[in-house]
């Protein structure tokens, strides 16, 4: 069974769950309880156990069994429900690369635990997610390291005729499946080659391929990120047709429109938007910022979702998509680089929801003054909303200069574009532009670009007519936050940022 829903540990929730041991932070130990609740009470079929950027608990399977033996007897880990590691990419993480060894080494340990519980051979963990996958070699690095560095170590001779296997027992499973997490434009454009070359060498029976939705939005803008997700699934379908290998796409979307608009109150639109994807991430804001009833209903809808054949782009359409992405990302990146200082300053005051190590992203472009260093995607989105400048609108005026055939392709492949732009633009606060100049001295050309983007939406898309109490209150809070920051009332800055996150039902 290939799971349809994947619980993740993204720290995008505004509300805290009642079972968390801390008032504001979900600790590493809390995440055992979190996984159990996702399985038993929410009906989520898979939990992503994250070893990237945190101290991973490699005894997770034993701890889950000890919580509710009866439940896990009826719902077999590795057959009915699943736990999947996300491991650090050793080519990217540097100092964290040896966590890969620690994490992969725990897979046989968890196998032994499950064998004692179930009294049969079953691997509770047999797949790993590799972030920042950019070529097939990085995928080979992980699966071959497991086979040769972990499994084959059982044959190492210690002395006389004594081998490692005689001391620690046989290492199982003998192989693992790798799920590439593809996060950047060039790799998505090259997806057929990356997956094709890997499948030629490894010859897996099937593959799951994870497409990021947040980082592409942060790097290129909301509209390019959505187009990239469609390009990726089109390429995957072609690989499947060519090789006969089944491919199961995963979309890593969050609750904010910028990160995919995948939340309980938008679930029907999200399933329609990403209708060719098989598995959907169910992130923290999805689970904790809505009622349990609405969460369970939304999870049930995803579990019942049947993927459809994607739009298959011909060569001319691919050229158009790449052109739109290039034009849009150029404008988006210029604006973001211009306001990187307020983004980073406000990030400090957003509510922190997970125990994580510092992880700063290097923005993927530079100018003569140097590259813009930015926070991770959730904090990036949260900071911009707190500033009264929803990131969804940035770059939108590029659409004004596109030919009619470009707009037709956009409308066909980003079904909810106008809805996403309208629903996010209601949080735009014109007062913010004055404060950007007064507090941070933002260049007038950047301010002009932001004005052009929101005015394009007002004139051509339309801003949501929602004048609800929560939206108006959010916009007042964004002004108060900027006023507090200007007057160095930093405790108030944090309080207003938190209140705004509660109103929109996500941090970022």
N, C-alpha and C positions, 0 to 999 in steps of 0.2 A: 504494500500500500504506500503510495506517495502522498505525503501530507499536503493538505490545502492551506492550513493556517500555521504560522510560525510566530510564537511569542518571542520577542526580543527584549533586550535590556537597555534600549535607548532612553536616556534621561530627559524625555520631552514632556513629562506629566507635570501639571500645575498642582493638582491635589495629591496628597499622600494617602496610600492605602492604609486601612485601619490596622492591618497586621504588622506593619513595619515597626521595628524596635526603636527607631529614632524618630524624632519629630519632623525632620526635614530630609533625611538621607536614607535611602534603601541600601543597607550594608551588604557586603558580600555574603554574609551568613543568612540574611533575609532572603536572598535569591533562591535558596532551597525551597523555602515556603512559597515563594512566588511561582516557581516552576510547578509545584504540587497543585496550587490553586488554579493555574492555567489549564492543567490537564483535567482535574476533577470537577471544578465548578464552572469553568468557562467553555469547556469543550474544545480547547485548542489542541491540535494534533501533534505539534512539534515545538520544542523549546530550543532556541539557540543559546548555547552556553558559551559566553564570551571570554576568551583568553587574551583578547587584544586590549592593552591599556589598563589592565587591572590584575590583581593577584587572584588567579583562578583557583577554585576549589576542585581538585581532581578526584575527590571522593564523593562526588555528587550522587552517583548511582546508589551507593551504600546508604547515604543519608535519606534519599528518597524512599528506598525500601523500608527503612526504619520508621518513616512517618506513617505509612498506611499499607501494611503488607497485603491486606485483603484487596484493596483497590488495584495494586500493581500485579497481584495474581490474576485478576480478571482483565486487566489492561496491560498486556505484555510490552515492556520497553524493548524496542527494536523490531516489533511486529505490528502492534496496534497503535502505539504512540512512540514518539521519537525524541531523542536528545542529540543535538548536533553541535559540535565544537566550532567556534570561529577562532582560528589560530592566528598568531602574528605572522606576517610575511617577513621571512628572515632577510630578504633583500631590501626591505624598506625600514624595518624597525630598529636595526642596529643593536643597541644595548639590550633590547628585549628578545633578540633572536633565539637565545637558549630556552626561552619559554616554550618554543616549538617542541623541543626535545622533551621537556617536562610533560607537556600536554599530550603529545602522541604516546608517550610511555604509559600514560594512565589508561589508554584504551584497552590493552590486555588485562590490566588490573580490574577494570570494570567488567570485562568479559568473565573473569573468574568469579567475581561477586554474583553476577547474574546466573552463572551456571550452578552455583550452590543454591540459589533461591529457586530457580525454575527447574533444576535437575535435568537440564538438556542444554545442548549447544545453541546459544543464541547471543548475538552481539548487541548489547544495548546501545553502543556507540559504534558506528561504522562509516560515518560520513564526516568530513570536515570542510569548513568554508575558508577559502583563502582570499583575504582582502587584497585590493590593489593588483589584481591579476592583469598583467599587460602582455604576456606571451605564454606560449605553451610550456616553455622551459621552467618557469616559476611553478607551474602545476606539477611537472615531473619532479622538481626538487622535493616536494612534500611527499608524494606517493612513493617515490624511490627511497627517500630517507626512512619512511616507515618500514618498507620491505627490507631494506638492507641494514639500516641502523638499529631498528627495533626488533623485527622478526628474526632476521638472520643472526642476531646476537646470541640466540639460544644455542647456536652451534660452536660458539667460541670455546676452545679447549682451555680449561683452567690448569689442570695438572693430570698426569697419568692419562686415564680414560674418562676423567670427570669433565663434563661440559656444563655450560651455564644452565641448560635445560634440566640437568639433573638436580640443580639447586632451586631454581625458580619455577620449574614446570614449563610446559609447552606454551609458546606465545600464540595467542589467537585474539582476533581474526588475523589471517595471514595477509589480507589486503584490505585497504580502505578505499572508499569512493571520495573523490575530490569535487567540491562545488566551487567553481571560480566565481568570485565576486568582482564584477567588472564595473569600474567607476569613472573612467575618463573617456572623453570623446574619441580619441584616436583608437583606443582599444575596442570601443563599441563599433566603430567603422571597420575594424579589422577582425570582428568576431568570428566570421566564417573561417578565417585562416587559423586563429588561435584554437578554436574548438576542433576544427578539422584535423590539424596536425597532432593534437593531443590524442584524439580518438584513433588515429592511424597507429600510434605507438602503443597505447594502453589497451585499445579495443574493449571499452566498457560495454556492458549490455544496454545501459541507458545513462543519461547524464542529466543532472540538475544544474542549471546555470542561473546565477543570481545577478540581477541588474540593479545597480544602485539608482535611486531616484533623488536622494538628497544632495550628495556631493556634486553631481552634474549640474543641479540647479544653482548651487552656490558658486560654481565656477563659470557657468555660461548663462544662467537665467532660467526662469521657470519654463518658458515655451521651448527653448532648446532641449532642456532636460526631458520634457515629455516626448518630443520628436525622437530623441535618442532612444528612449524606451521602446518606441514603435519600430525604429530601425533595427534594434537588437533582436526583437522577437521575429521580425521578418527574416533576418539572417539565420536565426536558429531554425526556423521552419525549412529553409533551403538546405541547411546541413542535414536535417532529419530526412528530407526527401532524397538527398544524394546518397547518404550512407545507410539508410534504413534503421539507424539508431534512434530510439525514442528520446526526445528532449523535453524536459519539464521546466519551463521558465519560472523564476521567482522574482517578484517585484518588491523592492525594499522601500515602501512608501510610508510616510508619516501623516499626521492629522492635518497639518497646515496645508493650504493650497500649494504653497511653494514647494513642499516636500511630497506632494502627491494627492492631498485631500482624501486620504483614506482614514475615515473615522466613522463611528456608528451612525451619525446623523447625515452622512453623505454616501452611505455604503452602496446604494443602488447605482448612483452615478459613477462611483469608483470602479465597480465591477463592470460597468459598461465601457468605461474609459480603457481599462486594462483587461479587456475581455479575452485576450489571447494568452494571458498569464495563468499559470496553474496554481502557484503558491503565493500567498500574500503575507507580508509581515504584519503582525499585530503588536504595535509598539505600546509604550507605557501610557501615553496620553489616551490612546484608544481604550485601554483597559481601565484607567483610574479616573478619568475626567468625565465619565458618563455613568449613568445608572447601570447596575449589574444586569438588569433586564434587557436594556438596549444593547449592551455589550454582547450578551449571550445570543440575542437575536441576530446581530450582525455577524458574529462568528459562525452561526449556523448557516447564514446565507452564503458566506464564503465557502464553507465546507460543501455546500450543495452546488457550487458554481461549476459549470462545464465550459472549459475553454473552447474558443472558436478559432478557425484558421485566420491568421492575421492578414492585413493588407500586405501584399507582396510588391515591393517597390521595383519598378524597372529602372534602367540606367538614367533616364532623364529625370525621373522623380528623385532618385538619389542625389543627383546634382543640385536640384532645387532645395532639398532638405539641407544639404551641406552649406549651400549659399545662405539660407535663412539663419542657420546656426552661427555661421561666421559673422554675418552682419549684426545679429542680435547680441552675441557674446562680446563683440568689440565695444559696443555702447555700454552694455551692462558692466563689463569689467572696468571701463574708464570711470563710471560713476562710483563703483564700489571702492576702487583705489582712492578716489577723491574723498570718500567719507569713512575710510578705514579707522581713523582716530576716534571719532565718536562711537563707532561700532565696538571697538576694543574697550573703550572706557565704560560703556554701559554694560557690557558683558559681565563685568566684575560684580554687578549688583543683581543679576538674575538668580532665581532660586536654583540651588544645586541639588540634584536628586539621586546621584549615585556616587559611590566611592570609586573614584577614578584617578589615575595618574594624569599629570598634565600632558595634554596632547595638542600641540598647536600646528595648524596647517599652514603651509607656505603657498600663498596664492600663485596660481600657475601663469603669471605674466609679470612683466616688469617694465618700468620706464626709467628715465634718466636719474630719478631720485631714489630708485631702488624698488624692491618688491614689497607688496603690502602683506604683512603678516596678519592673519585672521584666525578667529576661534573656529571650533568645529561647527557643523551646519546648524545644529539645534540652537546653540548660543547665538550664532550669526542671525538666524531668523528672529529669535527672541529680542535681540538688541534692536533690530530695525523696527519691529512692531512697537517696542517700548519708545522708540524715537518718534513714532507716528508716521513712519515711512515703510509701509508693507513692501517687502522685497519683490512681491509678485509684479508690481507695477513698473519696476525699473527696467528700462530698455524697450518698453511697449511702443513708443512712438516710431520705432523702426518699421512697424507694420504699415505705417502710412505710405511709405515709398515702395511697397512690394507690388509687383504686377498681379493682375487678376488671377492668373493660373497658380501663383504662389498662395494666394488667399484660399483658392479652392482646395489645394492640397492640405493646407493647414486645417480648414474646416472639416475635411474628411478624416484627418488623423488625430486631431485634438478636439474631440467632440464637446468637451465641457470648458473650452478655453474662455469663452465669454462669461460663463457662470463663475469660473475661478477668478477672473479679473474683477468682475463686479463685486463678488462677495468679499474679496480682500481689500479692494480700494475704499470700501466704506470706513476703514480704519485709518485712512490717510488724514493727516492733520496739517493744514496749511501753516499753522503757527510754528510748526517744527522748523520750517525753512529759515525763519528769522533767528531761531535759537542756534541753528547750525552755523550761521554767520557770526552771531554775537559771541558764542562760547568757544567755537573751534576755528573760526575764521575760514570756513570752507570757501573755496574758490567760487566766484560768481558764475563761471561757466558751468560748474557742476550743479549749482542750484538751478540754473536755467534748464539744464537737461532734465532734472527731476520734474520741474514745472511742465515741461513739454510732454513728459511721459504721462503724468496724471491728467493733463488737459486732453491728450489724445483719447484716453479711456473715457473721460467725461463726454467728449464729443462723438466718439465712434462706437463705443461699447456700452456706455452708460454705467453710472455708479449705482449700486444697490440703493433702493429707496428705503431700506431698513433704517428707521430712525428710532430703534428700540432703546430702552433705558440702558441696556448693557453696552451697546455701541456708543451712544453718546457719553456714557460714563467712561468708557475706555479712552475716548478722545480727550476728555477733560483730564484724565489721569496722565496722559502722555504730555500734556502741557505742564501739569504740576510737576512731573518728573524732571522735565527740562529746567523748570524754574528752580526746583530744589537743587539740581546739579550745579546750576549757575551760582547759587548762593551757598554751595558746599554743605548742604543739608543731606549728607549721604545716607543716613539711616532712612530718611524719607524716600530717597531714590529707590532703595531696595524694596520698601513697602509698596510703592506705586507699581514697580515692575511686577511684583508678585500678584497684586490685585488685577492688573491687566491680563496676566496669564490665566488667572481663574476665569475671567470674563470670556476670553476667547477659547478656553478649554485646551490649551497647549502652551508650553513654554516657547517652543520654536518648531 
